[in-house]
Structures are given as C-alpha cells and as structure tokens.
Amino acid sequence: MPGPDDIAEASLAAARAWIGTPFHHGASLRGVGCDCLGLIRGVWRDVYGLEPEPSPVYGRKWHLAGRERLLEGLRRHLMEIPIEHARSADVLCFRAREGGFARHAGIMSAADRMIHAYERAPLCEVHLTDWWWERAVGAFRFPYSADTNACCGIRAISR
C-alpha cells in the first residue's frame, strides 16, 4: 500500500502535468481546460482513479451561496492539517477578502511556490508571497490510506 510520501510524490507529479492547461471555469480536463477546483479534481483522478463524488455545478458567483462550499468539499475528501504544517503537494485554500468565503485553491509545489489556475491565464506555478499566506484559510493533504477515504481505493503508484 502506498504511503504518505508516495501519494505526495504522485500528487505533485500529477499537478505539474497540468501546467499550461488553459483556464476554463468549471472544467477539469488536462490540456483542455480547468479552474482551481478542476485542478484538484484532476489530480485526484490521476492519483486515485474515480472522483469521490460527482462534481457540483457551480456558477462564477458560487461563493455567494452563503456557506463555505469549497472548504466543506475539501474537508469531505482531504485531510485537514494546520496551515503551518503545509508542504509540497498539499492543497491550500484562500479567502480573497476578510469576511468573504474561501473561493480559491492551489497545490503547493515547494515551500514558497504553488500550482494554480486563475482566469485569463493558463495553469501555472507561482511564488507563494505574503499576499497569498495572509489569505490562506485552510491546508489539506491528499489521503494515503483507503481508511482515510473509504469511498474509493487507492490506485497503485508505479515508480
């Protein structure tokens, strides 16, 4: 059974493979289009196989729904960790402004970098500046055990 380092390595390799994918709201197809949630969904599929639940339909203003939908979804399927413990291959979730809902996420690629998707640009790797850290409201790790995510088995990872 793969361990935490195997899953982190596979997750980061999968995220890097998405770099250059054009932005397309609500999509999750490597090389064709994705948004920030689409990247996380795509990495999940690359590492584990099927997604743990159907993708929700969400409009561009989904964050106005009156609840923390992005954080809720991440908490259902990833392991929440303290932000200060986040490392390469972990998912960071951001709130654009104080009092607003979390509405953006990316995958850490190094202690000072992340891979993410945003409008008008292809998926890319950027520096995690103070601006990002000040807006981080959650950190999550991809699960490494079928017990952590009973909804689907973990696909074997080849080296």
MOMO-V436503 format. One record per run of one state. SS is the DSSP state (alpha for helix, beta for strand, coil for the rest). FROM is the first residue (numbers start at 1). TO is the last residue. If there is no record, write none. Layout:
<<SS & FROM & TO> <SS & FROM & TO>>
//
This chain:
<<coil & 1 & 3> <alpha & 4 & 17> <coil & 18 & 22> <beta & 23 & 23> <coil & 24 & 27> <beta & 28 & 29> <coil & 30 & 32> <beta & 33 & 34> <coil & 35 & 35> <alpha & 36 & 48> <coil & 49 & 61> <alpha & 62 & 65> <coil & 66 & 68> <alpha & 69 & 77> <coil & 78 & 78> <beta & 79 & 81> <coil & 82 & 82> <alpha & 83 & 85> <coil & 86 & 90> <beta & 91 & 95> <coil & 96 & 101> <beta & 102 & 110> <coil & 111 & 112> <beta & 113 & 116> <coil & 117 & 123> <beta & 124 & 127> <coil & 128 & 129> <alpha & 130 & 135> <beta & 136 & 141> <coil & 142 & 159>>
//
